[in-house]
Protein backbone atom coordinates (compact mmCIF):
# COMPACT_ATOMS: atom_id res chain seq x y z
CA UNK A 1 0.00 0.00 0.00
CA UNK A 2 1.40 3.38 -0.98
CA UNK A 3 -0.19 4.94 2.11
CA UNK A 4 0.59 2.58 5.01
CA UNK A 5 3.33 0.42 3.51
CA UNK A 6 1.59 -2.95 3.92
CA UNK A 7 2.58 -5.60 1.42
CA UNK A 8 0.16 -7.64 -0.66
CA UNK A 9 2.32 -10.61 0.31
CA UNK A 10 0.86 -10.47 3.83
CA UNK A 11 -2.10 -12.77 4.39
CA UNK A 12 -5.45 -11.04 4.10
CA UNK A 13 -4.20 -7.76 2.65
CA UNK A 14 -6.23 -6.81 -0.40
CA UNK A 15 -4.73 -4.13 -2.61
CA UNK A 16 -6.33 -1.94 -5.30
CA UNK A 17 -3.86 -0.81 -7.95
CA UNK A 18 -3.82 2.38 -9.98
CA UNK A 19 -1.16 3.99 -12.15
CA UNK A 20 1.95 3.84 -9.93
CA UNK A 21 -0.11 3.80 -6.71
CA UNK A 22 -1.65 1.11 -4.52
CA UNK A 23 -4.11 1.29 -1.62
CA UNK A 24 -5.23 -1.43 0.78
CA UNK A 25 -8.82 -1.84 1.93
CA UNK A 26 -7.93 -0.64 5.45
CA UNK A 27 -6.68 2.68 4.06
CA UNK A 28 -9.77 2.93 1.82
CA UNK A 29 -11.94 2.55 4.95
CA UNK A 30 -9.88 5.16 6.79
CA UNK A 31 -10.26 7.59 3.86
CA UNK A 32 -14.02 7.00 3.82
CA UNK A 33 -14.18 7.80 7.54
CA UNK A 34 -12.20 11.02 7.04
CA UNK A 35 -14.44 12.09 4.14
CA UNK A 36 -17.60 11.36 6.14
CA UNK A 37 -16.26 13.35 9.13
CA UNK A 38 -15.48 16.33 6.89
CA UNK A 39 -18.93 16.17 5.30
CA UNK A 40 -20.55 16.09 8.75
CA UNK A 41 -18.47 19.09 9.87
CA UNK A 42 -19.46 21.06 6.77
CA UNK A 43 -23.16 20.25 7.04
CA UNK A 44 -23.09 17.50 4.43
CA UNK A 45 -21.56 19.63 1.69
CA UNK A 46 -18.50 18.54 -0.23
CA UNK A 47 -15.27 19.72 1.38
CA UNK A 48 -13.76 22.69 -0.50
CA UNK A 49 -10.33 21.03 -0.54
CA UNK A 50 -11.66 18.28 -2.79
The first five atom37 places (N, CA, C, CB, O) and aatype in JSON, in Angstrom:
{
  "aatype": [20, 20, 20, 20, 20, 20, 20, 20, 20, 20, 20, 20, 20, 20, 20, 20, 20, 20, 20, 20, 20, 20, 20, 20, 20, 20, 20, 20, 20, 20, 20, 20, 20, 20, 20, 20, 20, 20, 20, 20, 20, 20, 20, 20, 20, 20, 20, 20, 20, 20],
  "atom_mask": [
    [1, 1, 1, 1, 1],
    [1, 1, 1, 1, 1],
    [1, 1, 1, 1, 1],
    [1, 1, 1, 1, 1],
    [1, 1, 1, 1, 1],
    [1, 1, 1, 1, 1],
    [1, 1, 1, 1, 1],
    [1, 1, 1, 1, 1],
    [1, 1, 1, 1, 1],
    [1, 1, 1, 1, 1],
    [1, 1, 1, 1, 1],
    [1, 1, 1, 1, 1],
    [1, 1, 1, 1, 1],
    [1, 1, 1, 1, 1],
    [1, 1, 1, 1, 1],
    [1, 1, 1, 1, 1],
    [1, 1, 1, 1, 1],
    [1, 1, 1, 1, 1],
    [1, 1, 1, 1, 1],
    [1, 1, 1, 1, 1],
    [1, 1, 1, 1, 1],
    [1, 1, 1, 1, 1],
    [1, 1, 1, 1, 1],
    [1, 1, 1, 1, 1],
    [1, 1, 1, 1, 1],
    [1, 1, 1, 1, 1],
    [1, 1, 1, 1, 1],
    [1, 1, 1, 1, 1],
    [1, 1, 1, 1, 1],
    [1, 1, 1, 1, 1],
    [1, 1, 1, 1, 1],
    [1, 1, 1, 1, 1],
    [1, 1, 1, 1, 1],
    [1, 1, 1, 1, 1],
    [1, 1, 1, 1, 1],
    [1, 1, 1, 1, 1],
    [1, 1, 1, 1, 1],
    [1, 1, 1, 1, 1],
    [1, 1, 1, 1, 1],
    [1, 1, 1, 1, 1],
    [1, 1, 1, 1, 1],
    [1, 1, 1, 1, 1],
    [1, 1, 1, 1, 1],
    [1, 1, 1, 1, 1],
    [1, 1, 1, 1, 1],
    [1, 1, 1, 1, 1],
    [1, 1, 1, 1, 1],
    [1, 1, 1, 1, 1],
    [1, 1, 1, 1, 1],
    [1, 1, 1, 1, 1]
  ],
  "atom_positions": [
    [[0.85, -1.17, 0.0], [0.0, 0.0, 0.0], [0.9, 1.24, 0.0], [-0.97, 0.0, 1.23], [1.84, 1.34, 0.79]],
    [[0.6, 2.15, -0.89], [1.4, 3.38, -0.98], [1.19, 4.3, 0.21], [1.05, 4.12, -2.25], [1.98, 5.21, 0.43]],
    [[0.14, 4.06, 0.99], [-0.19, 4.94, 2.11], [0.35, 4.42, 3.44], [-1.69, 5.12, 2.2], [0.92, 5.19, 4.21]],
    [[0.16, 3.11, 3.72], [0.59, 2.58, 5.01], [1.79, 1.65, 4.91], [-0.56, 1.85, 5.67], [2.38, 1.29, 5.93]],
    [[2.15, 1.25, 3.7], [3.33, 0.42, 3.51], [3.11, -1.08, 3.61], [4.34, 0.8, 4.47], [4.06, -1.85, 3.5]],
    [[1.86, -1.51, 3.83], [1.59, -2.95, 3.92], [1.84, -3.6, 2.57], [0.14, -3.21, 4.39], [1.66, -2.99, 1.51]],
    [[2.27, -4.86, 2.63], [2.58, -5.6, 1.42], [1.44, -6.54, 1.07], [3.88, -6.38, 1.58], [0.8, -7.11, 1.96]],
    [[1.19, -6.71, -0.21], [0.16, -7.64, -0.66], [0.56, -9.07, -0.31], [-0.09, -7.5, -2.17], [-0.29, -9.96, -0.3]],
    [[1.83, -9.28, -0.03], [2.32, -10.61, 0.31], [1.81, -11.06, 1.67], [3.83, -10.63, 0.28], [1.8, -12.26, 1.96]],
    [[1.4, -10.11, 2.52], [0.86, -10.47, 3.83], [-0.5, -11.11, 3.65], [0.77, -9.23, 4.75], [-1.27, -10.72, 2.77]],
    [[-0.81, -12.1, 4.47], [-2.1, -12.77, 4.39], [-3.23, -11.8, 4.69], [-2.16, -13.95, 5.35], [-3.18, -11.05, 5.66]],
    [[-4.25, -11.83, 3.85], [-5.45, -11.04, 4.1], [-5.4, -9.6, 3.67], [-5.76, -11.09, 5.51], [-6.37, -8.87, 3.87]],
    [[-4.29, -9.15, 3.09], [-4.2, -7.76, 2.65], [-4.64, -7.69, 1.19], [-2.74, -7.19, 2.83], [-4.0, -8.26, 0.31]],
    [[-5.75, -6.98, 0.96], [-6.23, -6.81, -0.4], [-5.83, -5.42, -0.88], [-7.78, -7.01, -0.49], [-6.01, -4.43, -0.17]],
    [[-5.28, -5.36, -2.07], [-4.73, -4.13, -2.61], [-5.46, -3.76, -3.91], [-3.2, -4.27, -2.87], [-5.71, -4.62, -4.75]],
    [[-5.79, -2.48, -4.05], [-6.33, -1.94, -5.3], [-5.2, -1.17, -5.96], [-7.6, -1.03, -5.05], [-4.55, -0.34, -5.33]],
    [[-4.97, -1.44, -7.23], [-3.86, -0.81, -7.95], [-4.37, 0.25, -8.92], [-3.04, -1.85, -8.7], [-5.4, 0.1, -9.57]],
    [[-3.6, 1.33, -8.99], [-3.82, 2.38, -9.98], [-2.49, 2.66, -10.64], [-4.42, 3.68, -9.33], [-1.51, 1.96, -10.38]],
    [[-2.44, 3.67, -11.5], [-1.16, 3.99, -12.15], [-0.11, 4.42, -11.12], [-1.36, 5.1, -13.2], [-0.18, 5.53, -10.59]],
    [[0.83, 3.57, -10.84], [1.95, 3.84, -9.93], [1.53, 4.06, -8.48], [2.7, 5.05, -10.39], [2.31, 4.63, -7.71]],
    [[0.34, 3.64, -8.09], [-0.11, 3.8, -6.71], [-0.97, 2.6, -6.31], [-0.91, 5.12, -6.52], [-1.68, 2.02, -7.14]],
    [[-0.9, 2.24, -5.04], [-1.65, 1.11, -4.52], [-2.27, 1.51, -3.19], [-0.74, -0.15, -4.35], [-1.67, 2.28, -2.44]],
    [[-3.48, 0.99, -2.9], [-4.11, 1.29, -1.62], [-4.8, 0.03, -1.1], [-5.13, 2.46, -1.76], [-5.49, -0.66, -1.85]],
    [[-4.6, -0.26, 0.18], [-5.23, -1.43, 0.78], [-6.63, -1.06, 1.27], [-4.37, -1.98, 1.94], [-6.96, 0.12, 1.42]],
    [[-7.44, -2.07, 1.51], [-8.82, -1.84, 1.93], [-8.9, -1.12, 3.27], [-9.57, -3.16, 2.0], [-9.84, -0.36, 3.51]],
    [[-7.92, -1.35, 4.16], [-7.93, -0.64, 5.45], [-7.76, 0.86, 5.24], [-6.8, -1.17, 6.36], [-8.43, 1.66, 5.9]],
    [[-6.88, 1.25, 4.33], [-6.68, 2.68, 4.06], [-7.89, 3.26, 3.33], [-5.41, 2.89, 3.22], [-8.23, 4.43, 3.55]],
    [[-8.54, 2.48, 2.47], [-9.77, 2.93, 1.82], [-10.82, 3.24, 2.89], [-10.31, 1.87, 0.82], [-11.47, 4.28, 2.85]],
    [[-10.97, 2.32, 3.86], [-11.94, 2.55, 4.95], [-11.59, 3.79, 5.76], [-12.0, 1.32, 5.87], [-12.48, 4.56, 6.12]],
    [[-10.31, 3.98, 6.05], [-9.88, 5.16, 6.79], [-10.19, 6.44, 6.0], [-8.37, 5.09, 7.09], [-10.66, 7.42, 6.58]],
    [[-9.95, 6.42, 4.7], [-10.26, 7.59, 3.86], [-11.75, 7.87, 3.85], [-9.76, 7.37, 2.43], [-12.17, 9.03, 3.91]],
    [[-12.56, 6.82, 3.78], [-14.02, 7.0, 3.82], [-14.45, 7.65, 5.12], [-14.74, 5.65, 3.63], [-15.31, 8.53, 5.13]],
    [[-13.85, 7.21, 6.24], [-14.18, 7.8, 7.54], [-13.81, 9.29, 7.58], [-13.44, 7.06, 8.67], [-14.59, 10.11, 8.06]],
    [[-12.64, 9.63, 7.06], [-12.2, 11.02, 7.04], [-13.15, 11.87, 6.19], [-10.76, 11.13, 6.49], [-13.53, 12.96, 6.59]],
    [[-13.52, 11.36, 5.02], [-14.44, 12.09, 4.14], [-15.79, 12.29, 4.81], [-14.63, 11.34, 2.81], [-16.35, 13.38, 4.76]],
    [[-16.31, 11.25, 5.45], [-17.6, 11.36, 6.14], [-17.54, 12.36, 7.29], [-18.03, 10.0, 6.66], [-18.5, 13.1, 7.51]],
    [[-16.43, 12.38, 8.03], [-16.26, 13.35, 9.13], [-16.26, 14.78, 8.58], [-14.96, 13.07, 9.91], [-16.89, 15.67, 9.15]],
    [[-15.55, 14.99, 7.49], [-15.48, 16.33, 6.89], [-16.84, 16.77, 6.38], [-14.45, 16.36, 5.75], [-17.22, 17.93, 6.51]],
    [[-17.58, 15.84, 5.78], [-18.93, 16.17, 5.3], [-19.83, 16.54, 6.47], [-19.53, 14.99, 4.51], [-20.61, 17.49, 6.37]],
    [[-19.73, 15.8, 7.57], [-20.55, 16.09, 8.75], [-20.2, 17.46, 9.32], [-20.36, 15.0, 9.82], [-21.09, 18.2, 9.73]],
    [[-18.91, 17.79, 9.34], [-18.47, 19.09, 9.87], [-18.93, 20.25, 8.99], [-16.95, 19.11, 10.0], [-19.16, 21.35, 9.48]],
    [[-19.07, 19.99, 7.69], [-19.46, 21.06, 6.77], [-20.95, 21.03, 6.45], [-18.66, 20.96, 5.48], [-21.39, 21.66, 5.49]],
    [[-21.72, 20.31, 7.24], [-23.16, 20.25, 7.04], [-23.57, 19.4, 5.86], [-23.69, 21.62, 6.86], [-24.62, 19.64, 5.26]],
    [[-22.76, 18.41, 5.51], [-23.09, 17.5, 4.43], [-22.63, 17.95, 3.06], [-24.54, 17.29, 4.4], [-22.81, 17.23, 2.08]],
    [[-22.05, 19.14, 2.98], [-21.56, 19.63, 1.69], [-20.18, 19.06, 1.42], [-21.52, 21.18, 1.67], [-19.45, 18.69, 2.34]],
    [[-19.83, 18.99, 0.14], [-18.5, 18.54, -0.23], [-17.46, 19.49, 0.35], [-18.35, 18.43, -1.76], [-17.67, 20.7, 0.39]],
    [[-16.34, 18.93, 0.79], [-15.27, 19.72, 1.38], [-14.6, 20.55, 0.29], [-14.23, 18.82, 2.09], [-14.32, 20.02, -0.79]],
    [[-14.34, 21.82, 0.53], [-13.76, 22.69, -0.5], [-12.37, 22.27, -0.96], [-13.71, 24.09, 0.0], [-11.93, 22.66, -2.04]],
    [[-11.67, 21.47, -0.15], [-10.33, 21.03, -0.54], [-10.37, 19.86, -1.51], [-9.53, 20.65, 0.68], [-9.32, 19.4, -1.97]],
    [[-11.54, 19.38, -1.84], [-11.66, 18.28, -2.79], [-11.82, 17.03, -2.07], [-10.49, 18.2, -3.7], [-11.94, 15.97, -2.7]]
  ]
}
